[in-house]
Amino acid sequence: MNDDMSPSVAEFHRLIVLGAEGFIGSAVCGYFRHLGIPVLGTVFARPPREDEITLDVTGTEEFFRLPPGVPVVNATGILDQRAPPALMRRVHVGGMSNIIGWGRNTGCPHIIQLSSVSVYGNATVGVGRREKTTRRRTVNPLLASLPYGRTKARAEKMLEKSGLSYSAPRLPAVYGPGDGFLTPQIRRLLREPGRPLPPAGSHPISLMPVDQVGPLVKILLEHGPLNAALNAAAAHVPWRDILDAYRDAWNLNPNCARRARLRDYLAFSDPGLQMAVYYGRFGAEFPDDELRSRTGWRPEGDWRRTVTEAARALERISEKARAS
């Protein structure tokens, strides 16, 4: 795919991106604006800028400030696992209810829900987690242990039953300059003195560089609604290779333990450490063959380049913090 505006995308006079101030939402807005496609972004946590409005997805009446008949990308979400579960329900489930109500009343032609592989619950750990063989977990706290995953799964189910035209790409770990979890957690673990990382295994980890989310949304608009929730990953990389790429970017020496400690698997208060031990032992692979087959999407770029960009961006932020 090139960056020229195709006729099927150009026929839309505007794209709405909910959650434009977030890591992913801002990248999607920037991508389409670069293509010359007008984007109306909604923000909540900061004052609106040009081509943005303030909108709280938990408020029903606020949606009617949005223009009718326009595709919408939902990039809102509460990623902080320390946030109250009730807040996650209001944003993910209540927000989806409001999006559906607005879509029905205004004739929204395509709702693109940026979903998450967390809908698989505890089955996010492991390889070969395909849509048809791995169940979505909406309720059971033993199988869908985190409120984030349960509420994202409920939002998917609501959209599926709404009768509206939609696509729900299930994103794995999204990283890049400014990401708030993967890069900072790896940096912390690699630099933590006297505590080696759990063993880095060869099982694949599915990744999505943030600069590939915009092209993914573009091809979904070009293709038209999938009316399905499908895995969407740009790369499937062994965990040890990911750690090596970050070590190279920061010029750090390898520092991995020979075996994992039992207490690392149970470190519920340290999601970064849990990620490292489970990724190293079991992997986290989400094949996206069906999405690629149905849409022809082929992600571009090198996952290592984005690791380097993310690592350097975080280093600059840390340097500025130390200087201040």
NORJO-V618988 format. One record per backbone hydrogen bond with DSSP energy under -0.5 kcal/mol. NH is the residue of the N-H (numbers start at 1). CO is the residue of the C=O. Records with the same first field share a line. If there is no record, write none. Layout:
NH: CO ; CO
This chain:
6: 4
9: 6
10: 6
11: 7
12: 9
13: 11
15: 38
16: 71
17: 40
18: 16 ; 73
19: 42
20: 17 ; 42
21: 42
22: 19
26: 22
27: 23
28: 24
29: 25
30: 26
31: 27
32: 28
33: 29
34: 30
35: 31
36: 33
37: 32
38: 36
40: 15
41: 39 ; 51
42: 17
43: 53
52: 49
53: 41
55: 43
57: 55
59: 56
60: 58
62: 59
63: 59 ; 60
64: 61
65: 62
66: 63
69: 106
72: 110
73: 16
74: 72 ; 112
75: 18 ; 73
79: 77
81: 79
83: 80
87: 84
88: 84
89: 85
90: 86
91: 87
92: 88
93: 88 ; 89
94: 89
95: 90
96: 92
97: 93
98: 94
99: 95
100: 96
101: 97
102: 98
103: 99
104: 100
105: 101
106: 102
107: 103
108: 103
111: 165
112: 72 ; 110
113: 111 ; 167
114: 74 ; 112
115: 113 ; 169
117: 171
119: 116
120: 117
121: 118
122: 143
123: 120
124: 121
125: 122
126: 283
129: 285
130: 128
133: 130
134: 130
135: 133
137: 119
138: 136
143: 140
144: 140
150: 146
151: 147
152: 148
153: 149
154: 150
155: 151
156: 152
157: 153
158: 154
159: 155
160: 156
161: 157
162: 158 ; 159
167: 111
168: 228
170: 230
171: 115 ; 169
172: 232
173: 206
175: 208
179: 176
185: 181
186: 182
187: 183
188: 184
189: 185
190: 186
191: 187
192: 188
195: 192
197: 255
201: 199
205: 237
206: 284
207: 235
208: 173
210: 175
212: 209
213: 210
214: 210
216: 212
217: 213
218: 214
219: 215
220: 216
221: 217
222: 218
223: 219
224: 220
227: 166
230: 168 ; 228
232: 170
234: 207
235: 207
237: 205
239: 203
240: 201
241: 238
242: 238
243: 239
244: 240
245: 241
246: 242
247: 243
248: 244
249: 245
250: 246
251: 247
252: 247
257: 197
264: 261
265: 261 ; 262
266: 262
267: 264
268: 266
270: 267
274: 270
275: 271
276: 272
277: 273
278: 274
279: 275
280: 276
281: 277
282: 278
283: 278 ; 279
284: 204
285: 126
292: 288
293: 289
294: 290
295: 291
296: 292
305: 302
306: 302
307: 303
308: 304
309: 305
310: 306
311: 307
312: 308
313: 309
314: 310
315: 311
316: 312
317: 313
318: 314
319: 315
320: 316
321: 317
322: 318
323: 319
324: 320
